[in-house]
Amino acid sequence: MIDNRLLELAAKAASLEVRHFALSGFNIMSGNDMGKTWNPLTDDGDALRLAIKLNLKIVPDPEMLRTEVEYGEDELGDPKWLAVHWEDLDACAATRLAIVKAAAVIGRGMP
């Protein structure tokens, strides 16, 4: 999934109204942060706010060189996890990506 689609779905999960502009990227279009650039793939603060809003459990695992994110429960009540390995990314970039991917999964499941 390309970055723009991930960000669109993540914003949907967080009930954020965003719009993509060619020069500035995604901007928040409503509320107190209106006009602010939003990119949790590159901004630690945006990623943390997204994780908090969606109640994600973030577990960096330096031994396995990955970050795991718990993003909900399945129909049996078992936690759903998503992992991003640190192979081509540093730990922080992988963690931001894991947060956005988990949020995108949540957003994809929304009407």
SERO-4910 file (N, C-alpha, C, O; in steps of 0.05 Angstrom, whole numbers):
BEGIN
 pado doro    nc1    nc2    nc3   cac1   cac2   cac3    cc1    cc2    cc3    oc1    oc2    oc3
  Met    A     17    -24      0      0      0      0     18     25      0     37     26     16
  Ile    A     12     44    -17     29     68    -19     24     86      6      3     84     18
  Asp    A     43    103     11     42    120     35     17    136     36      4    139     58
  Asn    A      8    148     14    -16    165     14    -40    150     23    -56    160     39
  Arg    A    -44    126     13    -67    109     20    -65    102     50    -86    102     64
  Leu    A    -42     94     59    -38     88     88    -47    112    105    -61    109    125
  Leu    A    -38    136     97    -44    159    113    -74    166    111    -85    175    131
  Glu    A    -86    163     88   -115    167     86   -131    149    104   -149    158    118
  Leu    A   -124    123    105   -138    104    122   -132    109    151   -150    107    168
  Ala    A   -108    116    158   -101    123    186   -116    147    195   -126    147    218
  Ala    A   -118    167    178   -134    191    186   -163    184    190   -176    194    208
  Lys    A   -174    167    173   -201    158    175   -206    145    202   -225    150    216
  Ala    A   -187    127    210   -189    113    236   -189    132    259   -203    128    279
  Ala    A   -174    154    256   -172    174    278   -193    196    276   -193    215    291
  Ser    A   -212    193    257   -233    213    252   -221    240    246   -231    261    255
  Leu    A   -199    241    232   -186    266    223   -194    272    195   -193    254    177
  Glu    A   -202    296    190   -207    305    163   -181    316    152   -172    337    161
  Val    A   -169    303    132   -144    312    120   -147    314     90   -165    302     78
  Arg    A   -130    330     79   -130    333     50   -101    333     41    -83    345     54
  His    A    -95    320     18    -68    318      8    -63    341    -12    -79    345    -31
  Phe    A    -42    355     -8    -33    376    -26     -6    368    -37     11    358    -23
  Ala    A     -2    373    -63     22    364    -77     47    375    -64     67    361    -61
  Leu    A     47    400    -55     72    412    -45     76    407    -15     98    403     -6
  Ser    A     54    407      1     57    406     30     51    379     42     57    374     65
  Gly    A     39    361     26     31    335     37      3    337     49    -14    352     40
  Phe    A     -2    321     70    -29    321     83    -31    343    103    -13    348    120
  Asn    A    -54    357    102    -60    379    121    -86    372    134   -104    361    122
  Ile    A    -88    378    160   -113    375    175   -132    397    167   -124    420    165
  Met    A   -157    390    161   -176    408    150   -197    418    169   -216    433    161
  Ser    A   -196    410    195   -216    419    214   -205    419    242   -184    408    247
  Gly    A   -220    431    260   -212    431    288   -190    450    295   -183    468    280
  Asn    A   -179    447    319   -158    464    330   -132    463    314   -117    483    314
  Asp    A   -127    441    301   -102    438    285   -106    443    256    -89    436    239
  Met    A   -128    457    248   -133    462    220   -109    476    207    -98    495    217
  Gly    A   -102    465    183    -80    476    168    -53    464    175    -34    468    160
  Lys    A    -51    449    197    -26    437    205    -20    413    187    -37    397    180
  Thr    A      5    411    179     15    388    164     13    364    182     20    365    206
  Trp    A      4    341    171      1    316    187     14    293    172      6    287    149
  Asn    A     34    281    184     47    257    172     59    240    194     83    244    201
  Pro    A     44    221    205     55    204    226     76    184    216     88    170    232
  Leu    A     80    182    190    102    166    180    129    179    184    149    166    186
  Thr    A    129    206    186    154    220    189    156    236    215    178    245    223
  Asp    A    133    241    228    133    258    251    126    242    276    105    230    278
  Asp    A    145    241    295    141    225    320    116    234    335    101    217    345
  Gly    A    112    260    337     89    271    352     63    263    339     44    255    353
  Asp    A     61    264    313     37    256    299     32    226    303      9    218    307
  Ala    A     53    210    302     50    181    306     41    175    335     24    158    339
  Leu    A     52    189    354     44    184    382     16    192    387      1    178    400
  Arg    A      8    215    376    -20    224    379    -40    204    366    -61    199    377
  Leu    A    -32    194    343    -48    174    329    -51    148    347    -73    138    350
  Ala    A    -29    139    357    -29    115    374    -46    119    399    -61    100    407
  Ile    A    -44    142    411    -60    147    435    -90    149    428   -107    137    442
  Lys    A    -96    163    406   -125    166    398   -137    138    393   -161    134    399
  Leu    A   -122    120    382   -132     94    374   -127     72    396   -134     49    392
  Asn    A   -115     81    418   -109     62    440    -93     38    431    -99     16    438
  Leu    A    -72     44    416    -54     23    407    -33     16    428    -24     34    442
  Lys    A    -26     -9    430     -5    -18    448     20    -22    431     20    -38    412
  Ile    A     41     -7    437     66     -8    421     87    -22    437     93    -16    460
  Val    A     99    -43    424    120    -59    437    144    -61    419    146    -78    402
  Pro    A    164    -43    424    190    -47    410    204    -72    420    204    -77    444
  Asp    A    215    -87    402    229   -112    409    257   -112    398    262   -122    376
  Pro    A    276   -100    413    304    -98    402    317   -125    397    334   -127    379
  Glu    A    310   -145    412    322   -172    408    313   -184    381    330   -196    367
  Met    A    288   -179    373    278   -190    348    280   -169    325    272   -174    303
  Leu    A    290   -145    332    293   -123    313    266   -117    299    265   -116    274
  Arg    A    245   -112    315    219   -105    304    203    -90    325    210    -89    348
  Thr    A    182    -77    315    162    -64    332    136    -78    327    127    -81    304
  Glu    A    122    -85    349     96    -97    347     75    -77    357     80    -62    376
  Val    A     52    -77    345     30    -60    353      5    -77    356     -3    -91    338
  Glu    A     -7    -75    380    -33    -88    384    -54    -67    378    -54    -45    388
  Tyr    A    -73    -75    360    -92    -55    350   -121    -63    353   -139    -51    341
  Gly    A   -127    -82    370   -155    -90    374   -157   -120    380   -137   -133    387
  Glu    A   -181   -130    378   -186   -158    384   -201   -171    361   -216   -157    346
  Asp    A   -196   -197    357   -211   -211    337   -238   -220    348   -245   -213    371
  Glu    A   -253   -235    332   -279   -244    341   -279   -262    365   -300   -265    378
  Leu    A   -257   -274    371   -254   -291    395   -244   -276    419   -241   -288    441
  Gly    A   -238   -250    416   -228   -234    438   -198   -235    441   -187   -224    460
  Asp    A   -184   -248    422   -155   -249    422   -144   -224    410   -155   -213    391
  Pro    A   -121   -214    421   -110   -189    410   -100   -193    381    -90   -214    373
  Lys    A   -103   -172    365    -93   -171    338    -67   -155    339    -66   -133    350
  Trp    A    -46   -166    327    -20   -154    327    -10   -150    298    -17   -165    280
  Leu    A      6   -129    295     20   -124    270     49   -118    277     55   -105    296
  Ala    A     67   -129    261     96   -125    266    110   -112    242    103   -119    219
  Val    A    128    -94    247    145    -83    226    174    -87    235    182    -79    257
  His    A    189   -100    218    217   -106    223    235    -82    217    228    -66    200
  Trp    A    257    -81    231    275    -58    229    296    -61    208    315    -46    207
  Glu    A    293    -80    190    314    -87    171    323    -63    155    347    -57    154
  Asp    A    305    -48    142    313    -26    125    306      1    137    310     22    125
  Leu    A    297      1    162    289     25    176    302     26    203    310      5    215
  Asp    A    306     50    214    315     51    242    291     45    260    268     44    250
  Ala    A    296     41    285    275     33    304    251     53    305    228     45    306
  Cys    A    258     79    304    236     99    306    220     99    280    195    101    282
  Ala    A    232     98    257    217     97    232    200     72    230    177     74    221
  Ala    A    211     50    239    195     25    238    171     27    257    150     17    251
  Thr    A    175     39    280    153     43    299    132     61    288    108     55    291
  Arg    A    139     83    276    119    101    263    104     85    242     80     88    240
  Leu    A    118     70    225    105     55    204     86     34    216     64     30    205
  Ala    A     94     21    237     76      1    250     51     14    260     29      3    258
  Ile    A     53     38    272     30     53    282     11     60    259    -13     56    261
  Val    A     23     70    237      6     78    214     -7     54    201    -30     55    193
  Lys    A      8     32    199     -4      8    186    -27     -3    203    -47    -11    193
  Ala    A    -23     -3    230    -45    -12    247    -69      6    245    -92     -3    244
  Ala    A    -64     32    245    -86     51    242   -100     47    215   -124     49    213
  Ala    A    -85     42    194    -96     38    167   -114     13    167   -135     13    154
  Val    A   -106     -8    181   -123    -32    183   -149    -25    196   -170    -34    188
  Ile    A   -148     -9    218   -172     -1    231   -189     16    212   -214     12    210
  Gly    A   -177     35    199   -192     52    180   -204     37    157   -227     43    149
  Arg    A   -190     17    147   -201      0    125   -226    -15    134   -244    -20    118
  Gly    A   -228    -21    159   -251    -36    169   -275    -18    177   -296    -28    185
  Met    A   -272      8    174   -293     27    180   -311     33    156   -301     31    133
  Pro    A   -336     39    161   -354     45    138   -347     72    126   -360     81    106
***
